[in-house]
């Protein structure tokens, strides 16, 4: 029936025990004591904590402790995705060793906008290029 989990996402602020500028920049300088700390997002001010598995992941991959909460990081990630829209495009392949002598004439729908820098191929040209 369209019910929401929450009318407003719960947000705790001003309870941090470690300020963003006190978080070490290098994961090598971070001890397990950070698991007991409450951090504050530099973007929205929401409090968040680091859990053991998360800290292990950061240490394994040499990723510094994030200065933003999950919600702000996730919002940034979503902005990097292509929008839910399709554009009519023409294949950009100009290779003469494919099934065409000049630029490929195949047209198709794609999630890559015309102003994006990526080269967009039709399926046939892509397969010939990759395989």
Backbone bond lengths (Angstrom), bond angles and torsions (degrees), N, CA, C in turn:
res aa  C-N    CA-C-N  psi(-1)  N-CA   C-N-CA  omega(-1)  CA-C   N-CA-C  phi
1 X - - - 1.460 - - 1.519 111.49 -
2 X 1.307 117.99 8.77 1.454 120.40 177.54 1.512 114.45 84.75
3 X 1.339 117.22 21.30 1.453 119.15 179.22 1.518 110.54 -70.93
4 X 1.313 116.62 144.01 1.457 121.97 177.47 1.526 109.01 -95.01
5 X 1.331 115.62 154.83 1.453 119.36 173.39 1.520 109.36 -68.15
6 X 1.330 115.60 -45.82 1.454 121.50 178.55 1.516 108.34 -137.45
7 X 1.317 116.90 148.58 1.454 119.74 172.15 1.521 109.69 -73.49
8 X 1.310 115.42 -33.38 1.455 121.04 179.38 1.525 107.44 -142.78
9 X 1.328 117.02 134.95 1.462 120.05 178.68 1.520 108.76 -64.77
10 X 1.323 115.43 130.68 1.461 120.21 -179.10 1.521 109.78 -65.47
11 X 1.308 115.31 142.91 1.458 120.32 -175.73 1.523 109.57 -144.20
12 X 1.324 116.41 119.15 1.455 121.58 175.22 1.518 107.68 -101.73
13 X 1.324 116.61 133.06 1.466 120.73 179.56 1.530 109.83 -133.58
14 X 1.317 115.36 163.75 1.474 123.99 173.64 1.530 113.90 62.30
15 X 1.319 117.73 24.81 1.470 121.23 176.93 1.531 110.89 -113.88
16 X 1.328 116.98 9.97 1.463 120.10 -174.65 1.522 111.87 -65.64
17 X 1.325 113.18 145.74 1.465 120.42 176.46 1.530 110.70 -108.48
18 X 1.338 115.92 -7.55 1.461 121.39 179.11 1.524 108.16 -139.81
19 X 1.311 116.57 119.53 1.464 121.38 -178.80 1.531 110.16 -75.62
20 X 1.335 117.88 151.71 1.477 120.69 -178.51 1.528 113.67 -54.03
21 X 1.327 117.01 -37.60 1.470 119.48 -179.05 1.537 112.44 -72.40
22 X 1.338 117.33 -12.43 1.464 121.15 178.32 1.531 112.67 -91.12
23 X 1.333 116.78 -8.40 1.465 120.70 179.32 1.529 108.13 -76.83
24 X 1.328 118.19 125.85 1.469 119.87 179.47 1.535 111.45 -59.49
25 X 1.326 116.28 140.61 1.465 120.96 179.56 1.525 111.40 -72.77
26 X 1.317 117.32 -31.28 1.463 121.33 179.99 1.524 109.59 -98.39
27 X 1.322 116.24 133.08 1.462 120.43 178.29 1.532 110.91 -63.96
28 X 1.324 117.30 -23.32 1.471 121.19 178.46 1.527 111.99 -67.35
29 X 1.332 116.46 -21.37 1.464 121.06 -179.75 1.533 112.73 -93.87
30 X 1.331 117.03 2.02 1.470 121.57 -177.15 1.528 109.45 -94.31
31 X 1.330 115.75 128.60 1.472 120.07 177.34 1.529 109.38 -99.92
32 X 1.325 115.94 171.21 1.467 120.85 178.07 1.526 112.23 -65.73
33 X 1.320 117.72 -11.70 1.470 120.91 178.03 1.523 111.90 -62.07
34 X 1.328 117.00 -21.72 1.466 119.67 -179.61 1.528 111.07 -64.92
35 X 1.328 116.85 -20.51 1.467 120.99 178.02 1.524 111.64 -66.27
36 X 1.321 117.02 -20.56 1.468 121.86 179.83 1.525 112.22 -95.09
37 X 1.316 116.75 -3.47 1.468 121.39 -175.95 1.525 111.65 -94.00
38 X 1.324 115.02 153.85 1.464 122.40 172.22 1.521 105.95 -108.51
39 X 1.331 116.08 124.50 1.460 121.81 -177.31 1.520 110.34 -102.53
40 X 1.329 116.89 162.89 1.467 122.06 178.51 1.523 109.02 -122.38
41 X 1.314 116.27 132.47 1.465 122.54 178.31 1.528 109.57 -66.94
42 X 1.344 116.61 132.39 1.465 120.45 -179.91 1.526 111.69 -73.89
43 X 1.327 117.23 -15.38 1.460 119.98 -178.44 1.530 112.99 -94.27
44 X 1.335 117.12 -50.35 1.468 119.49 -174.60 1.531 113.51 -112.60
45 X 1.333 118.04 -11.19 1.460 121.28 179.51 1.516 114.67 85.57
46 X 1.340 117.96 -3.04 1.467 121.70 -178.83 1.529 109.63 -64.74
47 X 1.317 115.89 141.56 1.461 120.69 175.97 1.525 109.88 -82.46
48 X 1.326 115.15 146.25 1.459 121.21 177.32 1.525 109.03 -152.28
49 X 1.333 115.39 163.19 1.465 120.97 179.90 1.521 108.75 -125.37
50 X 1.310 114.87 158.49 1.460 122.29 173.11 1.526 106.65 -100.26
51 X 1.334 117.29 131.88 1.469 121.11 178.44 1.527 109.24 -100.62
52 X 1.318 116.49 163.06 1.471 122.76 -173.07 1.532 112.58 -55.25
53 X 1.334 117.80 -50.04 1.472 120.59 -178.67 1.525 111.70 -63.44
54 X 1.305 116.18 -35.34 1.461 121.04 177.62 1.534 109.84 -64.93
55 X 1.324 116.44 -46.08 1.465 120.95 178.66 1.533 110.83 -61.72
56 X 1.325 116.64 -41.99 1.468 120.36 177.54 1.525 111.12 -60.21
57 X 1.322 116.70 -41.63 1.465 121.52 178.39 1.528 110.68 -62.62
58 X 1.325 116.66 -47.34 1.467 120.62 179.61 1.527 111.08 -59.92
59 X 1.328 116.26 -42.36 1.469 119.85 -179.28 1.527 111.29 -68.14
60 X 1.316 116.69 -41.18 1.464 120.96 -179.47 1.527 111.16 -61.95
61 X 1.330 116.88 -39.66 1.468 121.60 -176.17 1.529 113.24 -101.00
62 X 1.340 115.82 7.64 1.477 122.15 178.83 1.528 112.31 55.31
63 X 1.323 115.60 43.88 1.467 122.49 178.82 1.527 108.18 -99.86
64 X 1.327 118.39 129.08 1.466 119.21 178.73 1.532 111.65 -66.81
65 X 1.319 116.31 158.23 1.467 122.00 177.66 1.531 108.22 -62.23
66 X 1.338 117.89 130.61 1.468 119.61 -179.18 1.529 112.01 -67.74
67 X 1.308 115.35 144.68 1.464 121.68 177.59 1.529 111.05 -96.91
68 X 1.338 115.86 0.71 1.465 120.72 179.02 1.521 109.12 -120.59
69 X 1.323 115.89 151.62 1.459 121.43 179.19 1.532 110.03 -72.86
70 X 1.324 115.79 168.76 1.457 121.46 -179.89 1.525 111.77 -55.83
71 X 1.321 117.57 -43.46 1.463 120.76 -175.83 1.525 111.77 -63.48
72 X 1.323 118.10 -42.37 1.470 121.39 179.13 1.524 110.80 -69.77
73 X 1.344 117.34 -39.70 1.469 120.32 177.81 1.522 110.64 -65.26
74 X 1.318 116.87 -41.72 1.460 120.61 179.48 1.526 110.68 -66.13
75 X 1.310 117.37 -39.63 1.465 121.65 177.87 1.530 110.73 -61.08
76 X 1.327 117.20 -41.52 1.471 121.27 177.07 1.521 111.00 -63.66
77 X 1.337 117.05 -41.13 1.471 121.34 178.94 1.522 110.72 -62.08
78 X 1.322 116.64 -42.91 1.461 120.43 -178.04 1.527 111.97 -64.87
79 X 1.323 117.40 -30.53 1.468 121.06 178.34 1.525 111.81 -67.96
80 X 1.330 117.63 -21.92 1.463 122.01 -179.90 1.527 112.50 -81.23
81 X 1.329 117.25 -16.12 1.460 120.66 -179.04 1.521 110.85 -76.14
82 X 1.327 114.93 154.60 1.457 119.33 174.16 1.528 108.69 -66.93
83 X 1.333 117.94 146.00 1.468 119.78 179.44 1.527 111.00 -69.89
84 X 1.323 115.79 163.52 1.460 121.14 177.84 1.521 108.85 -81.06
85 X 1.323 115.21 66.85 1.457 121.76 -178.78 1.516 107.54 -149.00
86 X 1.327 116.48 145.11 1.457 120.93 177.46 1.521 109.93 -112.36
87 X 1.339 115.89 140.85 1.461 122.06 176.96 1.519 108.84 -114.62
88 X 1.331 115.47 145.16 1.457 121.59 175.84 1.523 107.14 -81.37
89 X 1.324 117.54 121.22 1.464 122.01 -177.20 1.518 110.46 -132.79
90 X 1.321 114.90 161.62 1.460 121.58 173.03 1.523 107.70 -109.47
91 X 1.323 116.09 144.99 1.461 121.55 177.99 1.528 109.16 -55.60
92 X 1.318 116.84 137.54 1.468 121.69 -176.88 1.527 112.48 -97.36
93 X 1.325 117.28 7.76 1.461 121.64 -177.86 1.527 110.64 -70.53
94 X 1.322 116.25 130.55 1.469 121.98 177.51 1.525 111.11 -123.87
95 X 1.316 117.29 17.20 1.467 121.80 -179.34 1.529 109.34 -74.49
96 X 1.297 116.65 133.26 1.470 120.31 -178.06 1.521 112.32 -85.21
97 X 1.313 118.83 -11.71 1.465 120.57 179.49 1.533 112.53 -88.07
98 X 1.324 117.54 6.75 1.466 121.17 174.36 1.529 108.14 -93.87
99 X 1.307 118.58 -163.75 1.468 121.17 -175.14 1.525 113.21 -77.11
100 X 1.315 118.23 5.58 1.467 122.23 -178.71 1.520 109.64 -128.09
101 X 1.342 116.17 156.09 1.470 120.92 -179.52 1.523 111.84 -94.16
102 X 1.327 116.21 -29.32 1.463 121.38 178.47 1.516 107.46 -118.65
103 X 1.308 116.66 -153.42 1.469 118.95 178.22 1.527 110.05 -63.72
104 X 1.324 116.23 138.99 1.468 122.48 -179.86 1.526 109.67 -61.04
105 X 1.328 116.30 139.23 1.472 121.90 -176.34 1.530 113.21 -97.08
106 X 1.315 117.96 -1.81 1.469 121.30 -176.25 1.528 109.87 -66.37
107 X 1.345 115.31 132.78 1.467 121.69 176.89 1.523 108.60 -114.46
108 X 1.322 116.11 149.57 1.460 120.96 -175.75 1.519 109.72 -160.49
109 X 1.333 115.66 173.11 1.458 122.65 176.63 1.528 108.24 -100.63
110 X 1.328 116.23 137.78 1.459 120.45 -179.54 1.522 110.64 -145.15
111 X 1.326 116.09 158.09 1.468 120.64 177.50 1.527 111.56 -84.57
112 X 1.334 117.83 -1.71 1.467 121.57 178.32 1.522 109.79 -90.22
113 X 1.330 116.31 117.16 1.463 122.42 -178.96 1.532 109.91 -65.99
114 X 1.332 118.19 151.33 1.467 121.60 -179.32 1.528 113.70 -58.54
115 X 1.315 118.16 -30.31 1.475 119.95 -177.82 1.537 113.07 -81.77
116 X 1.320 117.90 -3.29 1.474 120.48 178.63 1.522 110.10 -74.58
117 X 1.343 117.66 151.91 1.467 120.83 -174.91 1.535 115.12 -80.63
118 X 1.334 118.03 -13.57 1.461 119.81 -175.73 1.524 111.73 -67.38
119 X 1.340 115.28 146.50 1.460 121.38 172.84 1.518 107.06 -82.17
120 X 1.334 116.45 129.93 1.457 121.40 -176.56 1.523 108.87 -113.86
121 X 1.340 116.16 122.61 1.462 122.47 -179.84 1.523 110.29 -109.02
122 X 1.336 115.58 153.73 1.462 119.86 169.50 1.532 106.94 -73.72
123 X 1.309 116.97 170.11 1.464 120.16 -175.87 1.528 112.10 -61.49
124 X 1.329 117.06 -41.90 1.463 121.02 -178.51 1.527 111.68 -63.04
125 X 1.327 117.41 -48.91 1.469 121.01 -179.86 1.530 110.97 -66.27
126 X 1.321 116.63 -37.77 1.466 120.17 178.33 1.532 110.13 -61.07
127 X 1.337 116.24 -47.24 1.466 119.92 -179.31 1.525 111.78 -63.22
128 X 1.323 117.60 -38.37 1.467 120.31 178.22 1.528 110.95 -68.03
129 X 1.308 116.81 -33.66 1.463 121.28 -179.43 1.532 111.39 -73.78
130 X 1.317 116.71 -38.43 1.460 121.55 -174.00 1.531 112.64 -86.41
131 X 1.330 117.28 -37.62 1.479 119.70 -173.63 1.498 112.81 -104.18
